[in-house]
Amino acid sequence: MAAISGGKTYHHGDLRNALICAAVDLATEGGPERVVLREAARRVGVSPTAAYRHFDGRGELLRTVRTHAQRVLADAMERAAGREPGADDPALAAERRLAALCRGYVGFAVDQPGLYRAAFCVPRPDGTAGPTPERQVPEPEIRAFTLLRDALEGLTRVGAPRPAVRPAAGAAAWSAVHGLSLLLLDGPLRCLPAQRRNAVVETTLAMVVSGTRAL
């Protein structure tokens, strides 16, 4: 066992998870820029050399944090949908689920800005976060988008949609909630008082739902 600060110990095989937890904490505090392998090792109480036995470098650790952040974003969306009251009318139930998923998406961004930014960071080959011109290997589909797309399909099934526009509807809804989230975090909407912010969020969600109905 390798002793760490605070008198805690880690059994063989636990260090990787401990480093991930430390990195998630760093991302929560300051976004993907704060995720540094040496700092994660320092927080756990081991040497950087020990950390590099589990991660090739910052890029691999950041990708692991990104996967975690995407998962907890989707979990937040599903919890929001689970709290939404049902409805006897299938169309109304589908509308409520779509709106609740979107509300959970924006709510997660506002409540967890560091993890939200980490969920969509793009680690460069040198381990930093940001866009890169190099060709990227296609990545698994983000579950948050899958939830929105499935909810849209559920809504359009009860609204007799035009099949030709369905594939783009998911991306359009995602763009709306993602763009709103960024405006609330980093744009001119970040200074809105809570009441006005909630009004903007609900108006945007109503537009997403009504726009889907108009397809």
SULSUL-V492433 format. One record per residue. PHI is phi as a letter, one per 20 degrees, with the letter a starting at -180 (none if undefined). OMEGA is omega in whole degrees, -180 to 180 (999 if undefined). D_CENTER is the distance of its C-alpha to the mean C-alpha in Angstrom with 2 decimals. Layout:
((PHI,OMEGA,D_CENTER) (PHI,OMEGA,D_CENTER))
//
This chain:
((none,178,34.47) (d,-178,33.14) (f,175,33.47) (c,-177,30.83) (f,179,31.21) (n,177,31.80) (n,-180,33.90) (e,176,31.08) (c,178,31.43) (c,174,29.30) (f,179,30.82) (g,179,30.73) (n,-179,27.40) (e,-172,25.36) (f,-180,24.89) (g,179,22.02) (f,178,19.95) (f,178,21.20) (f,178,20.11) (f,179,16.54) (f,179,16.57) (f,180,18.11) (f,177,15.65) (f,177,12.67) (f,179,14.98) (f,179,15.63) (f,178,12.09) (f,-178,11.83) (f,-172,15.16) (b,179,14.90) (n,-175,11.86) (f,-180,12.28) (f,-178,15.90) (e,-177,16.84) (f,180,16.11) (c,-175,19.68) (f,-180,21.32) (f,179,24.50) (f,176,22.94) (f,179,21.09) (f,180,24.54) (f,-179,26.27) (f,179,24.19) (f,179,24.89) (n,177,28.49) (c,-179,29.18) (f,174,30.33) (g,179,28.25) (f,178,30.47) (f,179,29.33) (f,-178,25.65) (f,174,26.46) (f,-177,27.89) (d,180,24.42) (c,179,22.43) (f,-179,24.01) (r,-177,22.53) (f,-178,19.65) (g,-180,18.06) (f,178,17.88) (f,-179,16.56) (f,177,13.79) (f,177,12.84) (f,177,12.92) (f,179,10.65) (f,178,8.08) (f,177,8.64) (f,-178,8.44) (f,177,5.17) (f,180,3.89) (f,-178,6.70) (f,173,6.54) (f,179,3.91) (f,178,6.55) (f,179,9.13) (f,178,8.91) (f,-179,9.46) (f,176,12.23) (f,179,13.75) (f,179,14.06) (f,-180,15.71) (f,179,17.85) (e,-177,19.22) (f,179,20.33) (f,179,24.08) (f,180,25.36) (b,178,28.03) (f,179,31.13) (f,-179,30.61) (g,-180,28.23) (f,179,27.32) (f,179,26.50) (f,179,24.48) (f,178,22.41) (f,-179,21.95) (f,180,20.89) (f,179,18.28) (f,-180,16.76) (f,-179,16.93) (f,178,15.49) (f,178,12.35) (f,179,11.98) (f,177,12.98) (f,179,10.44) (f,-178,7.64) (f,179,9.73) (f,178,10.74) (f,180,7.62) (f,-178,7.52) (f,-177,11.23) (e,-177,11.50) (c,-175,9.19) (f,180,9.45) (f,179,9.89) (f,179,6.88) (f,178,4.83) (f,179,7.51) (f,-179,7.52) (f,-176,4.47) (c,177,6.86) (f,179,10.02) (c,-180,13.00) (f,176,15.36) (f,178,18.92) (g,-180,21.77) (e,177,22.98) (n,178,19.87) (e,-177,18.77) (d,178,15.52) (q,-180,16.00) (f,179,17.39) (c,-179,20.18) (f,-177,23.09) (f,180,23.55) (f,-179,23.01) (d,174,19.84) (f,180,19.96) (g,-177,17.97) (d,178,14.78) (g,-179,13.75) (f,-180,12.15) (f,-173,8.43) (f,177,8.83) (g,178,7.03) (f,179,9.76) (g,179,12.23) (f,179,12.08) (f,-179,12.77) (f,-180,15.39) (f,178,17.05) (f,177,17.30) (f,179,18.83) (f,176,21.19) (f,180,22.19) (f,-178,23.02) (f,178,24.87) (f,-180,26.85) (e,-179,28.46) (d,178,28.98) (l,-177,30.72) (f,171,28.50) (e,-174,29.76) (g,-174,28.34) (f,-176,28.46) (e,-175,25.67) (f,-178,23.26) (g,-178,21.36) (e,-175,20.50) (f,180,19.53) (f,179,16.05) (f,179,15.34) (f,179,17.08) (f,178,15.16) (f,179,11.76) (f,-179,13.52) (f,-176,14.75) (f,179,11.74) (f,178,9.82) (f,178,13.21) (f,-180,13.90) (g,180,10.89) (f,177,12.15) (f,180,15.63) (f,-178,15.06) (e,-169,13.67) (c,-175,15.96) (d,-177,18.34) (f,179,21.42) (e,-177,19.75) (f,-178,18.59) (e,-179,22.12) (f,172,22.38) (f,-172,23.66) (g,-177,21.70) (f,180,23.98) (f,178,23.72) (f,179,19.96) (f,179,19.81) (f,178,22.39) (f,180,20.47) (f,-177,17.38) (f,178,19.76) (f,178,21.74) (f,180,18.87) (f,177,17.90) (f,178,21.63) (f,178,21.87) (f,-179,19.16) (f,-178,21.10) (f,177,24.48) (f,178,23.65) (f,179,22.78) (f,-176,26.08) (e,-177,27.91) (f,999,26.96))
//
